[in-house]
Amino acid sequence: MRLDKYLKVSRLIKRRTVANEACDAERVSVNGRPQKAGYEVKVGDQISIRFGANTLKVEVLRVEDNVRKDDAAGMYREIP
């Protein structure tokens, strides 16, 4: 699954266009390297997203196309 779509489906970022823009601005990195929106997300990848001064780091646990809102948080776990 594409990185921008994963960020939207997992509800880490609200809209896919916003996720795409964040990738273009190099605010999203996977395994320590900035990635484009077309990067194929795999289980075990570590994604970090910069929101201004804050950084959110998560590890990918599942990759699914359609997920209910209640189950979206189970697609990743936060890394301190």
Beta strands, then each sheet from edge to edge (+ up, - down):
strand 1: 28-30
strand 2: 33-34
strand 3: 46-51
strand 4: 54-60
strand 5: 76-78
sheet 1: 2+ 1- 3+ 4- 5+
end
